[in-house]
Structure formats: C-alpha cells, structure tokens
Amino acid sequence: MPAWAGKRGLATVLGLALLATAPQAPAQTSDLVSQTRLRVCADPANMPFSNKEGEGFENKIAELLAAKLERPLEYTWFPQALGFVRRTLGANRCDLIIGFAQGHELVLNSNHYYTSSYVVVTKPDSPLAAVDRITDPALQGKRIGVMAGAPPATHMARNGLIGKAKGYRLMVDRRVESPAEQAISDLQSGETDAAILWGPIGGYFAKQQGLTATPLLLEEGAPRLFYRITLGVRQGELKWKRELNKLIRRNQTEIDAILTEYGVPLIDEQGKTVKAAR
C-alpha cells in the first residue's frame, strides 16, 4: 500500500556487430510467461481488491486484460502477507500480480494504471467531514483509527494525534482478520471519530456505507500519502511488461471506469488533485 517502462534506443551498426560476436545471453525470463492463459496470482479474501468469487476491482481488471489478450483467465490464490511474491510470481505459479506500488523491488513494474492517496473517512454529518489534511486543528483531541506502521501514522505522530489513536494491524491474512472493516465498524459505532485508510479501501467502504472519504492531498514532508499503482511481473520480463503497458494505454478509460465504480479515489500523477471523471 504502487519508474516504469523506459524507451528503447535504436541499435547502431557497431552495436549490432558487437552483439553478433558476443557470447549468448541467458534466456529471457519472459520465456516463463504462458502464451495460452493469463495466469494471475491474487489474494482469495481481500476486498475490494480481489476474492475467490471474482468480486474485487482487481478481478475485474484481470478479466478485462484476459479478454483483450483473448486468453482464459487462471488464478493462483495466496494471501497477500509475507512471502506472497516469493511463493507466487517467484515460484512461476503466475505471470501477473494486478496491484503493486511503483518502484517496489520485489517485482518489475509496468506503467501505472492508477494513482490514489490515503483518505480520511468520516460520517457525512460529522464536524470532521470537511477535514482534508492531518494538520487540520479540528483533529486535535479526536480518536482516529489508523493502520499501525502505515505512512499516515507518521504524520499523525508528528502532529500529536497518536496518543488517542486506535491502531489496527497492517499485514494480516484477510481470510481470518479484516482491520479496515473493523476500522469502519468502529467509526460507525462511535468508537472512533474518523479513520485514515488507503484510498481504494476507504473509498470502497465509504461508498458502501454512506460515509465520506476525503483524499489527503495537502500533507507536507515525508512520507508521501499518494502512490502510483502498477502491474507486477518477474524481474527481467521486459517483453511481457511492454505488452502490458500497451494494454494499459489502450484500455485506460475502461480501467478508470472499473476503479470509479468501486469508489477508488483517482488522483493525478503528482498527487495534487482528484482526476475529473471521464
């Protein structure tokens, strides 16, 4: 909870001559990519991203990509906790992970297909409903739900908000525990006054339950609160990455429509403004 494709230079005559006499390079890892199926690894119980029933927005994006590639979609399910990449993509059990933050070293990132930010979730009639930054004085003395160790927690600590905060575990197996849903439940019951969640999660539950989710776009200092999200493939799979980049570019409008349907706040690439709906 998101540096991508670079431009290929034209080979010179000298370069081609050197390549002709150079030792053979090892086989491209792209040779591992299935040409007959779209093999996706995903979490079986991680709404709004994915589940076994195919109800998440990453499921819908996977279906879109499979249709464009004219390949059947095949899943390998594994909880997105420690060891997820190593035991799925790294073990050649799949060729694609739908959502990965840009620059993550465990995978080779495609171009990003959306940018989003953390949001503050409140009841629509709350005096905090207009809050759009963690530095807002209105948050002082309030009990705020936040994922322990997530970037917003650092900003909260800097602004003296951690003392009364309610923390939730960040890395869990969603088959047995759902911290984000608990944070929303605590907000609805009055246990907390607001919850700060990753935008796709906060936006989804806010849309479902009639809450307000406001992107946090005005924070200064590290860590940043917006991230570009990409498709993840194995390191070295440049050909496959380029193919996915083309799919993203050609189908961005349809991808945006899926994300919007799920309440995902779509932010510009600089994390400054909410993108206008297409």
Contacts in CASP RR format, 6 or more apart in sequence:
PFRMAT RR
TARGET T0000
AUTHOR 0000-0000-0000
METHOD contacts of the structure
MODEL  1
MPAWAGKRGLATVLGLALLATAPQAPAQTSDLVSQTRLRVCADPANMPFS
NKEGEGFENKIAELLAAKLERPLEYTWFPQALGFVRRTLGANRCDLIIGF
AQGHELVLNSNHYYTSSYVVVTKPDSPLAAVDRITDPALQGKRIGVMAGA
PPATHMARNGLIGKAKGYRLMVDRRVESPAEQAISDLQSGETDAAILWGP
IGGYFAKQQGLTATPLLLEEGAPRLFYRITLGVRQGELKWKRELNKLIRR
NQTEIDAILTEYGVPLIDEQGKTVKAAR
1 101 0 8 1.000
1 150 0 8 1.000
1 198 0 8 1.000
1 227 0 8 1.000
2 99 0 8 1.000
2 100 0 8 1.000
2 101 0 8 1.000
2 102 0 8 1.000
2 103 0 8 1.000
2 104 0 8 1.000
2 109 0 8 1.000
2 112 0 8 1.000
2 227 0 8 1.000
2 228 0 8 1.000
2 229 0 8 1.000
2 230 0 8 1.000
3 102 0 8 1.000
3 103 0 8 1.000
3 109 0 8 1.000
3 228 0 8 1.000
4 102 0 8 1.000
4 109 0 8 1.000
4 110 0 8 1.000
4 111 0 8 1.000
4 112 0 8 1.000
4 230 0 8 1.000
4 241 0 8 1.000
4 245 0 8 1.000
5 110 0 8 1.000
5 111 0 8 1.000
5 241 0 8 1.000
5 242 0 8 1.000
5 245 0 8 1.000
11 19 0 8 1.000
28 236 0 8 1.000
28 237 0 8 1.000
28 238 0 8 1.000
28 239 0 8 1.000
29 234 0 8 1.000
29 235 0 8 1.000
29 236 0 8 1.000
29 237 0 8 1.000
30 236 0 8 1.000
30 237 0 8 1.000
30 238 0 8 1.000
30 239 0 8 1.000
30 240 0 8 1.000
32 92 0 8 1.000
32 95 0 8 1.000
32 234 0 8 1.000
32 237 0 8 1.000
33 95 0 8 1.000
33 233 0 8 1.000
33 237 0 8 1.000
33 240 0 8 1.000
34 71 0 8 1.000
34 95 0 8 1.000
36 71 0 8 1.000
36 72 0 8 1.000
37 71 0 8 1.000
37 72 0 8 1.000
37 73 0 8 1.000
37 74 0 8 1.000
38 62 0 8 1.000
38 65 0 8 1.000
38 66 0 8 1.000
38 69 0 8 1.000
38 71 0 8 1.000
38 72 0 8 1.000
38 73 0 8 1.000
38 74 0 8 1.000
38 95 0 8 1.000
38 96 0 8 1.000
39 74 0 8 1.000
39 75 0 8 1.000
39 76 0 8 1.000
39 93 0 8 1.000
39 94 0 8 1.000
39 95 0 8 1.000
39 96 0 8 1.000
40 62 0 8 1.000
40 73 0 8 1.000
40 74 0 8 1.000
40 75 0 8 1.000
40 76 0 8 1.000
40 94 0 8 1.000
40 95 0 8 1.000
40 96 0 8 1.000
40 97 0 8 1.000
40 98 0 8 1.000
41 75 0 8 1.000
41 76 0 8 1.000
41 77 0 8 1.000
41 78 0 8 1.000
41 84 0 8 1.000
41 88 0 8 1.000
41 89 0 8 1.000
41 93 0 8 1.000
41 94 0 8 1.000
41 96 0 8 1.000
41 97 0 8 1.000
42 49 0 8 1.000
42 50 0 8 1.000
42 58 0 8 1.000
42 59 0 8 1.000
42 62 0 8 1.000
42 75 0 8 1.000
42 76 0 8 1.000
42 77 0 8 1.000
42 78 0 8 1.000
42 97 0 8 1.000
42 98 0 8 1.000
43 49 0 8 1.000
43 50 0 8 1.000
43 51 0 8 1.000
43 77 0 8 1.000
43 78 0 8 1.000
43 79 0 8 1.000
43 80 0 8 1.000
43 84 0 8 1.000
43 174 0 8 1.000
44 50 0 8 1.000
44 51 0 8 1.000
44 52 0 8 1.000
44 77 0 8 1.000
44 78 0 8 1.000
44 79 0 8 1.000
44 175 0 8 1.000
45 51 0 8 1.000
45 52 0 8 1.000
45 79 0 8 1.000
45 174 0 8 1.000
45 175 0 8 1.000
46 79 0 8 1.000
46 80 0 8 1.000
46 174 0 8 1.000
47 55 0 8 1.000
47 56 0 8 1.000
47 174 0 8 1.000
47 204 0 8 1.000
48 56 0 8 1.000
48 57 0 8 1.000
48 200 0 8 1.000
48 201 0 8 1.000
48 204 0 8 1.000
48 205 0 8 1.000
48 262 0 8 1.000
48 264 0 8 1.000
49 56 0 8 1.000
49 57 0 8 1.000
49 58 0 8 1.000
49 98 0 8 1.000
49 99 0 8 1.000
49 200 0 8 1.000
50 56 0 8 1.000
50 58 0 8 1.000
50 59 0 8 1.000
50 98 0 8 1.000
51 59 0 8 1.000
52 75 0 8 1.000
52 77 0 8 1.000
54 60 0 8 1.000
56 262 0 8 1.000
57 200 0 8 1.000
57 258 0 8 1.000
57 259 0 8 1.000
57 261 0 8 1.000
57 262 0 8 1.000
57 264 0 8 1.000
58 98 0 8 1.000
58 99 0 8 1.000
60 258 0 8 1.000
61 98 0 8 1.000
61 113 0 8 1.000
61 255 0 8 1.000
61 258 0 8 1.000
62 73 0 8 1.000
62 75 0 8 1.000
62 96 0 8 1.000
62 98 0 8 1.000
63 73 0 8 1.000
64 251 0 8 1.000
64 254 0 8 1.000
64 255 0 8 1.000
64 258 0 8 1.000
65 96 0 8 1.000
65 244 0 8 1.000
65 247 0 8 1.000
65 251 0 8 1.000
66 72 0 8 1.000
66 73 0 8 1.000
68 247 0 8 1.000
68 250 0 8 1.000
68 251 0 8 1.000
69 247 0 8 1.000
75 94 0 8 1.000
76 88 0 8 1.000
76 93 0 8 1.000
76 94 0 8 1.000
78 84 0 8 1.000
78 87 0 8 1.000
78 88 0 8 1.000
79 173 0 8 1.000
79 174 0 8 1.000
79 175 0 8 1.000
80 174 0 8 1.000
81 171 0 8 1.000
81 172 0 8 1.000
81 173 0 8 1.000
82 171 0 8 1.000
85 97 0 8 1.000
85 106 0 8 1.000
85 107 0 8 1.000
86 106 0 8 1.000
87 93 0 8 1.000
88 94 0 8 1.000
88 97 0 8 1.000
89 95 0 8 1.000
89 96 0 8 1.000
89 97 0 8 1.000
89 107 0 8 1.000
89 232 0 8 1.000
89 233 0 8 1.000
89 234 0 8 1.000
90 234 0 8 1.000
95 233 0 8 1.000
95 234 0 8 1.000
95 237 0 8 1.000
95 240 0 8 1.000
96 231 0 8 1.000
96 232 0 8 1.000
96 233 0 8 1.000
96 244 0 8 1.000
97 107 0 8 1.000
97 231 0 8 1.000
97 232 0 8 1.000
97 233 0 8 1.000
98 231 0 8 1.000
98 232 0 8 1.000
99 229 0 8 1.000
99 230 0 8 1.000
99 231 0 8 1.000
99 232 0 8 1.000
100 106 0 8 1.000
100 107 0 8 1.000
100 109 0 8 1.000
100 229 0 8 1.000
100 230 0 8 1.000
100 231 0 8 1.000
100 232 0 8 1.000
101 227 0 8 1.000
101 228 0 8 1.000
101 229 0 8 1.000
101 230 0 8 1.000
102 109 0 8 1.000
102 112 0 8 1.000
102 227 0 8 1.000
102 228 0 8 1.000
102 229 0 8 1.000
102 230 0 8 1.000
103 109 0 8 1.000
103 230 0 8 1.000
107 232 0 8 1.000
107 233 0 8 1.000
107 234 0 8 1.000
107 235 0 8 1.000
108 232 0 8 1.000
108 233 0 8 1.000
108 234 0 8 1.000
108 235 0 8 1.000
108 236 0 8 1.000
108 237 0 8 1.000
108 238 0 8 1.000
108 241 0 8 1.000
109 230 0 8 1.000
109 231 0 8 1.000
109 232 0 8 1.000
109 241 0 8 1.000
110 230 0 8 1.000
110 231 0 8 1.000
110 232 0 8 1.000
110 233 0 8 1.000
110 241 0 8 1.000
110 244 0 8 1.000
110 245 0 8 1.000
110 248 0 8 1.000
111 230 0 8 1.000
111 244 0 8 1.000
111 245 0 8 1.000
111 248 0 8 1.000
111 249 0 8 1.000
112 228 0 8 1.000
112 229 0 8 1.000
112 230 0 8 1.000
112 269 0 8 1.000
113 229 0 8 1.000
113 230 0 8 1.000
113 231 0 8 1.000
113 248 0 8 1.000
113 252 0 8 1.000
113 255 0 8 1.000
114 228 0 8 1.000
114 229 0 8 1.000
114 255 0 8 1.000
114 256 0 8 1.000
114 259 0 8 1.000
114 264 0 8 1.000
114 266 0 8 1.000
115 226 0 8 1.000
115 227 0 8 1.000
115 228 0 8 1.000
115 229 0 8 1.000
115 266 0 8 1.000
115 267 0 8 1.000
115 268 0 8 1.000
115 269 0 8 1.000
115 271 0 8 1.000
116 198 0 8 1.000
116 199 0 8 1.000
116 200 0 8 1.000
116 215 0 8 1.000
116 226 0 8 1.000
116 227 0 8 1.000
116 229 0 8 1.000
116 264 0 8 1.000
116 265 0 8 1.000
116 266 0 8 1.000
116 267 0 8 1.000
117 199 0 8 1.000
117 215 0 8 1.000
117 216 0 8 1.000
117 217 0 8 1.000
117 225 0 8 1.000
117 226 0 8 1.000
117 227 0 8 1.000
117 265 0 8 1.000
117 267 0 8 1.000
117 271 0 8 1.000
118 150 0 8 1.000
118 151 0 8 1.000
118 152 0 8 1.000
118 196 0 8 1.000
118 197 0 8 1.000
118 198 0 8 1.000
118 199 0 8 1.000
118 215 0 8 1.000
118 216 0 8 1.000
118 225 0 8 1.000
118 226 0 8 1.000
119 196 0 8 1.000
119 197 0 8 1.000
119 198 0 8 1.000
119 199 0 8 1.000
119 202 0 8 1.000
119 203 0 8 1.000
119 206 0 8 1.000
119 213 0 8 1.000
119 214 0 8 1.000
119 215 0 8 1.000
119 216 0 8 1.000
119 265 0 8 1.000
120 128 0 8 1.000
120 131 0 8 1.000
120 132 0 8 1.000
120 134 0 8 1.000
120 194 0 8 1.000
120 195 0 8 1.000
120 196 0 8 1.000
120 213 0 8 1.000
120 214 0 8 1.000
120 216 0 8 1.000
121 183 0 8 1.000
121 184 0 8 1.000
121 187 0 8 1.000
121 194 0 8 1.000
121 195 0 8 1.000
121 196 0 8 1.000
121 197 0 8 1.000
121 202 0 8 1.000
121 203 0 8 1.000
121 205 0 8 1.000
121 206 0 8 1.000
121 211 0 8 1.000
121 212 0 8 1.000
121 213 0 8 1.000
121 214 0 8 1.000
122 128 0 8 1.000
122 129 0 8 1.000
122 131 0 8 1.000
122 187 0 8 1.000
122 193 0 8 1.000
122 194 0 8 1.000
122 211 0 8 1.000
122 212 0 8 1.000
122 214 0 8 1.000
123 129 0 8 1.000
123 187 0 8 1.000
123 188 0 8 1.000
123 211 0 8 1.000
123 212 0 8 1.000
124 210 0 8 1.000
124 211 0 8 1.000
124 212 0 8 1.000
126 193 0 8 1.000
126 194 0 8 1.000
126 212 0 8 1.000
127 138 0 8 1.000
128 138 0 8 1.000
128 139 0 8 1.000
128 142 0 8 1.000
128 193 0 8 1.000
128 194 0 8 1.000
129 212 0 8 1.000
129 214 0 8 1.000
130 138 0 8 1.000
130 214 0 8 1.000
131 138 0 8 1.000
131 139 0 8 1.000
131 194 0 8 1.000
131 214 0 8 1.000
132 214 0 8 1.000
132 215 0 8 1.000
132 216 0 8 1.000
132 217 0 8 1.000
132 218 0 8 1.000
133 216 0 8 1.000
133 218 0 8 1.000
133 219 0 8 1.000
134 152 0 8 1.000
134 155 0 8 1.000
134 156 0 8 1.000
134 159 0 8 1.000
134 161 0 8 1.000
134 196 0 8 1.000
134 216 0 8 1.000
134 219 0 8 1.000
135 155 0 8 1.000
135 159 0 8 1.000
135 218 0 8 1.000
135 219 0 8 1.000
139 159 0 8 1.000
139 161 0 8 1.000
139 194 0 8 1.000
140 160 0 8 1.000
140 161 0 8 1.000
141 161 0 8 1.000
141 164 0 8 1.000
142 161 0 8 1.000
142 164 0 8 1.000
142 193 0 8 1.000
142 194 0 8 1.000
143 164 0 8 1.000
143 165 0 8 1.000
143 166 0 8 1.000
143 191 0 8 1.000
143 192 0 8 1.000
143 193 0 8 1.000
144 156 0 8 1.000
144 161 0 8 1.000
144 164 0 8 1.000
144 165 0 8 1.000
144 166 0 8 1.000
144 192 0 8 1.000
144 193 0 8 1.000
144 194 0 8 1.000
144 195 0 8 1.000
144 196 0 8 1.000
145 165 0 8 1.000
145 166 0 8 1.000
145 167 0 8 1.000
145 168 0 8 1.000
145 183 0 8 1.000
145 186 0 8 1.000
145 187 0 8 1.000
145 192 0 8 1.000
145 194 0 8 1.000
145 195 0 8 1.000
145 196 0 8 1.000
146 152 0 8 1.000
146 153 0 8 1.000
146 156 0 8 1.000
146 165 0 8 1.000
146 166 0 8 1.000
146 167 0 8 1.000
146 168 0 8 1.000
146 183 0 8 1.000
146 195 0 8 1.000
146 196 0 8 1.000
147 153 0 8 1.000
147 167 0 8 1.000
147 168 0 8 1.000
147 169 0 8 1.000
147 170 0 8 1.000
147 179 0 8 1.000
147 180 0 8 1.000
147 183 0 8 1.000
147 197 0 8 1.000
147 198 0 8 1.000
148 167 0 8 1.000
148 168 0 8 1.000
148 169 0 8 1.000
148 170 0 8 1.000
149 170 0 8 1.000
150 170 0 8 1.000
150 196 0 8 1.000
150 198 0 8 1.000
151 223 0 8 1.000
151 224 0 8 1.000
151 225 0 8 1.000
152 196 0 8 1.000
152 216 0 8 1.000
152 225 0 8 1.000
153 162 0 8 1.000
153 165 0 8 1.000
154 222 0 8 1.000
154 223 0 8 1.000
155 219 0 8 1.000
155 223 0 8 1.000
155 225 0 8 1.000
156 162 0 8 1.000
156 165 0 8 1.000
156 196 0 8 1.000
166 183 0 8 1.000
166 186 0 8 1.000
166 191 0 8 1.000
166 192 0 8 1.000
168 179 0 8 1.000
168 180 0 8 1.000
168 182 0 8 1.000
168 183 0 8 1.000
169 177 0 8 1.000
169 179 0 8 1.000
170 179 0 8 1.000
172 178 0 8 1.000
172 179 0 8 1.000
180 197 0 8 1.000
180 201 0 8 1.000
180 202 0 8 1.000
180 205 0 8 1.000
181 205 0 8 1.000
183 192 0 8 1.000
183 195 0 8 1.000
183 197 0 8 1.000
184 195 0 8 1.000
184 202 0 8 1.000
184 205 0 8 1.000
184 209 0 8 1.000
184 211 0 8 1.000
185 191 0 8 1.000
186 192 0 8 1.000
186 195 0 8 1.000
187 193 0 8 1.000
187 194 0 8 1.000
187 195 0 8 1.000
187 211 0 8 1.000
188 209 0 8 1.000
188 211 0 8 1.000
195 202 0 8 1.000
196 216 0 8 1.000
197 203 0 8 1.000
197 205 0 8 1.000
197 213 0 8 1.000
199 213 0 8 1.000
199 215 0 8 1.000
199 264 0 8 1.000
199 265 0 8 1.000
200 259 0 8 1.000
200 262 0 8 1.000
200 263 0 8 1.000
200 264 0 8 1.000
200 265 0 8 1.000
202 213 0 8 1.000
203 213 0 8 1.000
203 262 0 8 1.000
203 263 0 8 1.000
203 264 0 8 1.000
203 265 0 8 1.000
204 262 0 8 1.000
204 263 0 8 1.000
204 264 0 8 1.000
205 211 0 8 1.000
206 212 0 8 1.000
206 213 0 8 1.000
206 263 0 8 1.000
207 213 0 8 1.000
207 262 0 8 1.000
207 263 0 8 1.000
213 263 0 8 1.000
213 265 0 8 1.000
215 265 0 8 1.000
215 267 0 8 1.000
215 274 0 8 1.000
216 225 0 8 1.000
217 225 0 8 1.000
217 226 0 8 1.000
217 267 0 8 1.000
217 271 0 8 1.000
217 272 0 8 1.000
217 273 0 8 1.000
217 274 0 8 1.000
219 225 0 8 1.000
226 267 0 8 1.000
226 271 0 8 1.000
228 269 0 8 1.000
231 244 0 8 1.000
231 248 0 8 1.000
233 240 0 8 1.000
233 241 0 8 1.000
233 244 0 8 1.000
248 255 0 8 1.000
253 278 0 8 1.000
256 266 0 8 1.000
256 275 0 8 1.000
256 278 0 8 1.000
257 278 0 8 1.000
259 266 0 8 1.000
260 266 0 8 1.000
260 277 0 8 1.000
265 274 0 8 1.000
266 274 0 8 1.000
266 275 0 8 1.000
267 273 0 8 1.000
267 274 0 8 1.000
267 275 0 8 1.000
268 274 0 8 1.000
268 275 0 8 1.000
END
